[in-house]
Amino acid sequence: MAVLGAHISISGGVENAPERGRKLTCDCIQIFSKNQMQWSMKPLMIDECDRFKENCKKFKMIEAVIHDSYLINLGSPDKALLKKSREGFLEEMVRARRLGVEKLIFHPGSHKGSGEQVGLKRIAESLDWTRKEFGGGEVHQILEITAGAGNLLGSSFEQITKIIDFMEDQKSVGVCLDTCHSYASGYDIKTKEGYEQTMNAFDDLLGIGYLKAIHLNDSKGMLGSNLDRHEQIGKGYLGLEGFRNLLNDDRLEKIPMILETPAGDKMYKKELKILRSMIKK
């Protein structure tokens, strides 16, 4: 059975997220561990970390994952921003460890005009740097597929593969497949044939074992549009069929599938019901 959930607010304290998720019928949750649009971050206290872990058990969350700050760019050619991004990402990893979270999802970054290959290598170096500073493998670095607009990197399986190939430590890294981003970057997961071709390509290049999380979002952009605009489930160009393919793929049944649709809490419960109705018994 698919593990379904949503991105949940940490308003009032990170420890409140599991209960919010359960009220929305989530099996799993994704959170920001801090304000995603600010560099500064309030330290996580031991008691709130303990309450978060306790509430994940109490409200029967199969898994919790964290998405990092949107300000971080691990591929930046600007030395000052790159340093700030690496240190910020390292702190995100430390916060994940304190919360008992094993997966930190992040957008690979932008080369800002410095070139694709240089940018991909810089991202790999950033991930190796943070891993060495962090130590251990308790927190996995999860590269999210992007829609590919402008100088953004990570919009193809080939680019993701190159980042991982450039890395010294490939044991604690994984991939998050975002349905909107993947469709917008040219992967036709809407049709049965297109979905099979996409997953076969992923398996051939990376290996299905690298797939650690999935973001479930319909797309306001057409196939190959490179438009990163999420839409409610069934109301975009993906429609319901693309999600039916994912939900009934036995290879993915233990992977957290997380909603990030525009209406948030107002529609998550309804959308989760729609998604569950498409799972073949």
N, C-alpha and C positions, 0 to 999 in steps of 0.2 A: 504493500500500500504506500502511495506517495506521502512524503512528509511535507505538509503544506503550512505556510505561515505568512508573516507580513513584517514590514519595517514598522517598529513600534517606538513611540515617543518615550523619552526618559524624563519628561516633565515631572518635577517634584522629587526626583531622585531615581537613579538607575535601577534601584531595587523594585520600583513600581512596574517596570516593563513586563515581567512575566505574568502578573495578574491581568494587566491590560490585554496581553496576548491571549490568555485563556478566555477572557470575556468575548473576544472576537473569534473564538474557536480555533486558534492557532495551535499547531503541533510544534512549531519552531518559531523563533523570532530573530530579527536583525535589529540592531540598535546602533546609534552613534554613542561613543563613550563620553563625548563632550560636544560642545557647540561646533558643528561642522564648518561654520563660516568664520571662525576665529582661531588665531594661532594660540592664544592663551588658553590654559586649561586648569580648572580647579582640581587639586589633588584628590584622588579617590581614597576615602578613609577605609580602614580595615573593616569596620562594622558594616558599612554600606556594601562592600564587596561580599562579605559573609551573607548579608540579607539577600543580595541578588542571587547568589548560588543556592541558598536555602529556598528562595521563592521559585527558582527554576525547577527544583524538585517538587515543591509543594503544588505548583500549578502544571506539573507534568509536561514541561517543555522537553522534547526529545533532544533539541539542540538550540543553542544561541550562538549567533555570529555577530561580528562587529564590522561596520563599514567605516573607513577612515575619513579624515577631513578632506573636503573638496579643494582646499588650498594647497595641498601637497602635490608637488610635481617632481617625481624622481628622475625625470628625463631632462630637466631644465639645464640649458647651457650657461645660465647666470650662476656664477659661483656662490654668491650670497644666498640666492633662493634655493639652490641645490643643497647647501649646508643646512639651511632652515628646514627644508623638506625632509632630509634624511633624519635630522634630530627629531622632527615632529613625528615621523613614521616610527622611529624607535620608541618614542614615548607611547604611541598608539599600541605597539606590541607589548610594552610593559603593562599598560592598562588592561589589555586583553588577558594577559597572564594573571593579573590580580583578580580579575573577574571570573577566571576559570574558563575562558573562551579560547577555543583552539583554532578558529579561523578568522583572519583579518582580511577583509575584502577591500581592494583598492583599484582605482583607475591607473593604468600603467604610467601615463604622463604624456607630455607634449615635447617635441624636439625644438619648438619655437624657431623653426627655420634653419636649424643647424644640420639637418639631414637625418633621414630615417635610420640608417645603420649606426650612426654616431649616437642617436637618441636611444635606440634599443640597447646598445652596449652600456650606455650610461645608466639606464634603468637596472640592468643586471648588476652593475657595479654597486649601485645604491642598495639593492637587495642583499648583496653579499656583505656590504659594510654594516648594514643594520643587523644582519644575522650574527656577524662576529661580535658586535658590541652587545647584542642581546644574550647570546649564548644559548645553548640547548635548542630543542625542537618542539617545545610545548605549543608554540603558536605558529600556524602555517600562514605563509604569505600567499594570498589568493588573488591572482591577476584577473580583473574583470574585462571581458570583451567589450570594446567601445564601438560607437557608431561610425567612427572614422572621419569626422568632419575636420577640416583644416589640417593642423599639424599634429593632431592627436594620434598616438600610437596604440597598437593592440587591437586593431579592428579586424585582423585576420588571424587564422590559426597559424599561418606561416610566421607572422610577426611574434606571436606569443611563443612559438617554438624557438625562434631565434633568441628571445630574451632568456629562456630557460637554458638553451644550449650555451649561452655566454656565461651563465652563472657557475661559480665554483661549487656551491652547495645546492643541489637539485632535489634533495630529499624532503625538504619542508616547504615546498611550493606547490600551488595548485591553480585551477582555473575556475572562474565563475562565468557561466554562460547566461548572458542577459538576452531574453527573447526579442525585445525591441531593438537593442543595439545590433544583434546578430542579423536580424531581418533587414535593418536599415543599411548594414554594411554589405549586404548582398547574399546572405545565406537563406535560401528559400525553405524555411522550416514549416511553411504553411501547408504544403502538399505532402502527401505520404511519401512520394518519390523523392521530393526535395529534402525532406527531413532525413530519410535514410542516407542520401548522398552526403548531407551535412555531418551526420554522426559518424559515418564511415570515414570521412575526411579527417574528423577530429581524432578518431581512433588510430588512423594510419599515421598522422603526424605527431600526435602527443601520447596517445594511449588513453582509453576511457578512464583509467585509474586516476588521471590528473584532474578529472572533473569533480569538484568538491562542493559546488553550490550553483543554484540556478535562480535568476531573477525573472519572475513572471510578470511581464508587462506587454500589453498590446501596443501597437505602433501607429502614431499619427502620420508617419512617413511611409512612402511606398518602398517596395523592395529595391535596395541599392541606393536609396535617397541620401544616405549618410545623415539623416535627421534624427537627433537624439530627443525625441518628444514622446513620452509615455502616454498611453491611453488606457481607459478602462477595459477590462477583459471583455472581448467580443465586440467592442465598438470601434476598433481600428482596422488597419489593413490586414492584420494577422487573422482576425476573426477567431471563432472558437476552434476551428479545425487544427490550427497550429499547436494549441495547448493540449488537445486530445492526443496528439502524437507523443508529446513528452510524458503526459500523465500515465500512459499505458505502455511505457518502455520499461521492461523489467530490470534493465541495467541501472536505472536511475531511482529505484524505489527507496533507497536509504539516503539519498542526497537531499538536503534541505532546499525546498522550492519556495521562494519568498516574493510576495507581492510588494511592488513599489508604485502602485497606480496613483493617479493624481488626487482622487478624492480622499485617500487615506482611510482613517478610521470610519468615516461615514459609509464607506462601501465595502470595506474588507470582508465583513461577515457574509454579505450577499455574494461577493465574488468567490470566496472560499467555498460557499455552497454550490455555486455554478461549477467550479472546478471539480469538486468531489463528485458531482452528478455525472461527469464525463468519464470517470474511472470504471472500467469494465470489472464487474464483480467476478 
